[in-house]
Amino acid sequence: MDFEVERHAVAEIDVAAEGLRSITNLVANLSVAKVTSAVTGSDVEAVSTAAPTTGDAFRYDAASGQYVFNLSTKSLSKGTWRLSIDMHDGVTRTATISLK
């Protein structure tokens, strides 16, 4: 997925797909790492652009039944970034985005 620098990217967890439809108090955190020449750098704290999210935590959107994180891209440079979602269940879920 391509996103613009100086904007925000939306990360969502589809709880139905994860088999967690009835969980509305899940703790999920997001981190980002720059990928350069297929080498992934160190994770850095993700910054949200939306209340009531604090720090790197996802917020639950009851209307959509999803956990949402509006990722600020202001401090990220152009290039490829790996998003890592930690739902504290021993499984790290990742996605890759490109900033242009």
TAZIVEN-V521495 format. One record per residue. N is the residue number from 1. SS is DSSP state (h for helix, s for strand, l for the rest). PSI is psi in radians with two decimals (999 if undefined). D_LAST is the distance of its C-alpha to the last C-alpha in Angstrom with 1 decimal. Layout:
BEGIN
N&SS&PSI&D_LAST  N&SS&PSI&D_LAST
END
This chain:
BEGIN
1&l&2.45&10.6  2&s&2.39&7.0  3&s&2.82&6.3  4&l&2.46&5.2  5&l&2.62&6.0  6&l&0.19&9.7  7&l&-2.74&10.5  8&s&2.67&12.1  9&s&2.42&12.0  10&s&2.16&15.5  11&s&2.33&17.3  12&s&2.57&20.7  13&s&2.05&23.8  14&s&1.70&26.0  15&l&-0.50&29.4  16&l&-0.74&31.4  17&l&-0.52&29.6  18&l&-0.02&30.2  19&l&0.45&33.9  20&l&0.46&33.7  21&l&-0.66&34.2  22&l&-0.02&37.0  23&l&2.03&35.2  24&l&0.06&34.0  25&l&0.52&34.1  26&l&2.44&31.9  27&l&2.04&30.3  28&l&2.36&26.8  29&s&2.62&24.3  30&s&2.40&20.7  31&s&2.78&19.3  32&s&2.62&16.0  33&s&2.38&15.7  34&s&2.41&13.2  35&s&2.08&13.8  36&s&2.18&14.3  37&l&0.80&16.3  38&l&0.16&17.4  39&s&2.20&18.8  40&s&2.25&18.0  41&l&-2.97&18.4  42&l&2.55&20.4  43&l&2.46&19.8  44&s&2.72&19.1  45&s&2.33&20.2  46&l&2.53&18.0  47&l&2.25&18.3  48&s&2.63&19.1  49&l&0.09&18.7  50&l&2.41&21.8  51&l&2.68&25.5  52&l&0.31&27.6  53&l&2.40&25.3  54&l&2.47&26.1  55&l&-2.24&24.3  56&l&0.34&22.7  57&s&2.45&24.9  58&l&2.74&24.2  59&s&2.63&26.3  60&s&2.25&28.4  61&s&1.79&28.1  62&l&-0.58&31.6  63&l&-0.69&30.9  64&l&-0.24&28.5  65&l&0.47&30.1  66&s&2.75&26.8  67&s&2.36&25.5  68&s&2.50&22.3  69&s&2.08&19.8  70&s&1.75&17.3  71&s&2.12&14.9  72&s&2.29&13.8  73&l&0.09&10.4  74&l&-0.65&11.8  75&l&0.05&13.1  76&l&2.52&10.3  77&l&2.91&8.4  78&l&2.57&5.1  79&s&-2.86&6.5  80&s&2.37&8.9  81&s&2.45&11.1  82&s&2.22&14.5  83&s&2.28&16.0  84&s&2.22&19.8  85&s&2.17&22.2  86&s&1.92&25.7  87&l&0.23&28.3  88&l&0.63&31.1  89&l&0.20&32.7  90&l&-0.04&32.3  91&l&2.15&29.4  92&s&2.18&25.7  93&s&2.39&23.3  94&s&2.71&19.8  95&s&2.70&16.7  96&s&2.34&13.4  97&s&2.78&9.9  98&s&2.35&6.5  99&s&2.32&3.8  100&l&999&0.0
END
